Amino acid sequence: MITNDIKQKFIDIVGKENYQDSNEIKLVYSYDATPNFQSLPDAVISPRSTEEVSKVLKLCNEHKIPVVPRGSGTNLSAGTCPINGGIVMIFNNMAKILELDEDNLTITVQPGVITQEINTLVESKGLFYPPDPGSMKISTIGGNIMENSGGLRGLKYGVTRDYVIGMEFVLPNGDIVRTGGKLAKDVAGYDLTRLMVGSEGTLGVITEATLKLIPKPEARKTILAVYENLESAAQTVSNIIANKIIPVTLEFMDQSTIRVVEEFAKVGLPTDAEAVLLIEQDGAPEVVERDIQMIEKICKEMNAVRVDVAKNDEEAAKLTTARRYALSALARLRPTTILEDATVPRSEIAKIVRAINEIAKKYNVPISTFGHAGDGNMHPTCTTDVRDHDEMERVEKAFEEIFDAAIKLGGTITGEHGVGVVKSPYLAWKLGESGVNIMKSIKHAFDPNNIMNPGKMFAKDTRKRVVVQ
Amino acid sequence: MITNDIKQKFIDIVGKENYQDSNEIKLVYSYDATPNFQSLPDAVISPRSTEEVSKVLKLCNEHKIPVVPRGSGTNLSAGTCPINGGIVMIFNNMAKILELDEDNLTITVQPGVITQEINTLVESKGLFYPPDPGSMKISTIGGNIMENSGGLRGLKYGVTRDYVIGMEFVLPNGDIVRTGGKLAKDVAGYDLTRLMVGSEGTLGVITEATLKLIPKPEARKTILAVYENLESAAQTVSNIIANKIIPVTLEFMDQSTIRVVEEFAKVGLPTDAEAVLLIEQDGAPEVVERDIQMIEKICKEMNAVRVDVAKNDEEAAKLTTARRYALSALARLRPTTILEDATVPRSEIAKIVRAINEIAKKYNVPISTFGHAGDGNMHPTCTTDVRDHDEMERVEKAFEEIFDAAIKLGGTITGEHGVGVVKSPYLAWKLGESGVNIMKSIKHAFDPNNIMNPGKMFAKDTRKRVVVQ
C-alpha cells in the first residue's frame, strides 16, 4: 500500500510529473501483450537517472512495495503484468543512446531505447546488432535484455545474451553495480552480466547496457521452398546444417499456417503443402551466392515441390511476406491468439510438429505452428476465445502436453518468451525441483524482501491461463 | 579433518583405488601452475559418476570438508591450490566424450576430457570448437569451463562461455541439476549455465557439459607485421576493425618480448622494433584472401617496417613461431615467471602497454608484454625469483598499479585467467563493494557451508604473491 506519506517521498525523488496514479494510467499499465492477464498497479514511476532508480528501489524495499520494471510491454508471458500491484517502473526518461564506439564496436544505451533505433543507428555506420525479436520496432532494449529476447537470426548470430558485455544495474537495496565494459574478455568473478540477462525483472533494474556490435554483412539472399510433407522440410534443415552451412534465417510454417496466410494474403502458396521453409543467408557476396546455390540444390534433392530464389531485394521482400504475415493472419481468425515457444533440438522439429498436431486434435483446439526451424524454436499458436472457459481449459491442457513433449525431446518450455506468470507452473518440468530451488535461492540472495516483480518465474499459486481474474 | 570413519565412507563411495592420501599424492596435488602457491590437501578423490560426486559432496557438506575440483591444474591464479586443505577432486574417471551430434552441432563431454581431444575429434568431422586456451593440449574441458578460458581466437569467436549450452552439475548439498541442452535458445529461468561457467569451482561440480560447435573454417592465412613504434601497431589494430574486418587472431608482442624471443629462437626479428603484430584470418577462401590483402595494405599504411604474408601453411607456421615462443623464451630468463592478464578496451592497447613499461621502470622489475591485441587482453609477464623477497614486493606493487591502470582505462583485472587467490585482493577494484557483496551472496546461496574451493575469489585474508607459505 502506498500511503500519502510514501507517495510524497516518491514525488520528492522523481518529481511530480514522473509519479502517476490516475485511474487511466493505472489501467494502461495493468496489462501487457499477454492475453487474459490484467491487474492494476498502485502507481507508475518514471525515474530520470540511476540515482533516482536507486532511491525509488530503496524506498520500495523499506516498505515492501512491489516493483515491476517495464519496457514496452510486448512480452508474451505476462512478465510485466503487475499481478501483486505496487509500482510499474517505466523508462521514457532513460531512453538515450549514450555512445556508439566505432573503435571498440560497442554501443552504450539506457534501458528505454527502442531496439529498432539501435539497429538504424549502427547500420548507418556499417555495423550490426543481430538480435531481432519480432517486436523490435516497439520493444525497448531494457525489455529485450530482461527477457533475453531471441528472434529470426538466433541460429547464426545468437540471442540478446550474446551481445550484452557490460551493464549497470540497481539492486533492490539501492546498491548500484557495474559489470563488464567494452571488453571482449572479463572473468572478474561470477558472470553477473549474463545472470541479469533473462532475469525478467526479478533481480534488479538495469540502468545502462553496453552491447557488442559486429560488421554489417555485405550481402543477403532469400529462398522460399514448399514441401508436400513435413519430414522432407525437416530433413532439408538437417541437410543444410550437415553441409556446414549456417543460414542467418531458417523459418518454418506448417500446413495450417500456410492455409491461413494464403487466405489472408494471397501470396500464391499451395494450400495442400505440408510445410514451407523460408531460408536466408548473409555475409560476403561470394559466400552468400555459393551457400544459396547449395541450399537450393538441397531443397530440390529433398523433393521441394517449389523453390523460389529471390533475384533482388524486392523479390526477397515478397518471399518473406508469407512468414511475416503468419501471426497477423492467424490473429484475425478469433478473438484470442496464444503464441507459445516450445523449443527442441533442431533434429527433432518434425517430431514436435507432428506431436503438436496430434495434441491439437486430441483436445479439439486449433493450433498452427510456425517458427525458427534452424534453432528448433517453434511457435505453436492457438486461436481461441478467452470467454469460452471450456475451450480455454482444453487449450491449457494442450499446451501442457506440448511443453511435456518438447522436454521429452530434449527441449525446453520457453525458447525466447520467458517464464513470467504463464510458464511458471512448468519451470520444474524443465529444471527439476533442485534446479528451481537453486534459482529461488539466487532470487532470495538478490531480493530478500521479494519486491522485484513478485509472482513471476516461481509463483507458488500461479494461476493458469484458464482462470479469468 | 578427515577422520578414519569419514575416510571409510569416502572409500565406500568411490572405491579404495579412487581415494588416495599418500604423502606423494598429496604433494602432487598441493600446487598448480601458479608460481609460489602450495598447500597440502588431505586426500585426492576420483569419482566415477555423477552419483558418486553427489555422495562425496553430501558427505563433505555434512562434515564441512573443503572440496577443490581440479582439471589439469594449468590455471594461473592459484585457483586449484587447496589452500584450506580438504579433498582435491579429480576427473580421470569421468573423462569420456559422450556424444558428437552432427545434426545439432553439439558435443557432450565429461569434465575430465582434454580440450585438445575435443578439437581433434570435431575437426576430423569438419566441425570446429573455437576456444583455444594456451594450455589446451593438457587442460581439461571441466577446467576450461570453470575458468571460462579464453585464447587466441576470442576476438572473432568468443570464449568458453559462448560455447557451453547445456550442463549437469552437482551442488554442495548433493543435488544434481541439469540445465539447457542441445538448444540454441532456452530462457527457462535464470541462466545457471553461464553462472557456472567461470565460477572457479566455488559453486558446485560440473559433471557433464554440452558444447556448441560450428562448421570448420575452410581457409586460413597469416601475416606478421613489424613496427618501429607502438602507436603505429595499435593504430593498425584499430584500422583493421574500422575497416569492418574481424581477424581470428590479432596478437601483439612488445620490444622487450621481441628481444627475448629473437635471442632465444633467432627468427630474424629486428630487435629495435617496438612492436610486432601477428594477424590471422580464417573463413571462406575468397573472404580470407580479400581480408588479408586489406590487412596488408593497412599495415603498410601504418608504416610497418616489414610485412610478411605467409604463402602456405609452412610459412604461416614459421611466422607464428615468434608468438608461440614468447612465454617459453621469457620463462628461461629467471626462475619465476609471473604471467598476468590485465585487459582493456581494444582502443586502449597502446596506453596500457606504455603504462606497463613506466610502471616496470618505476619499480625496477623486468616486465615484457605480449597478448591478444584484438580483444585488449594483454599478458604483462614478469621474470623474477620468488626467493628474492625484496624484488617480489616490488613485483606485487607493480602488478597492483597495472591492474589499477587497466581499470582506469575501462578494463578489468583479469581477462581469462580467473580470480582465484591471486586476484582476490583486487576484485572490489573492478566491481566495487556492492558488486563483491552480491557475488558473495550468490556464493552463500549455493554453498552455505563454504566447502566449495574456499578461500578463492573472495578470500578475506588473501595473502599476496610476496608471502611464501
Interface residues (C-beta under 8 A of the other chain):
Chain A: D101 E102 D103 N104 L105 T106 G126 L127 E147 N148 G150 G154 L155 G158 V159 R161 D162 L171 D175 I176 V177 R178 T179 G180 G181 K182 L183 A184 K185 D186 V187 A188 G189 Y190 D191 L192 R194 L195 V197 G198 S199 L203 I214 P215 K216 S238 I241 A242 K244 I245 I246 G283 A284 E286 V287 R290 T343 V344 P345 R346 S347 H372 G374 D375 G376 N377 G410 G411 T412 I413 T414 G415 E416 H417 G418 V419 K423 L427 K430 L431 G432 S434 G435 V436 N437 I438 M439 S441 I442 K443 H444 A445 F446 M457
Chain B: D101 E102 D103 N104 L105 T106 G126 L127 E147 N148 G150 G154 L155 G158 V159 R161 D162 L171 D175 I176 V177 R178 T179 G180 G181 K182 L183 A184 K185 D186 V187 A188 G189 Y190 D191 L192 R194 L195 V197 G198 S199 L203 I214 P215 K216 S238 I241 A242 K244 I245 I246 G283 A284 E286 V287 R290 T343 V344 P345 R346 S347 H372 G374 D375 G376 N377 G410 G411 T412 I413 T414 G415 E416 H417 G418 V419 K423 L427 K430 L431 G432 S434 G435 V436 N437 I438 M439 S441 I442 K443 H444 A445 F446 M457
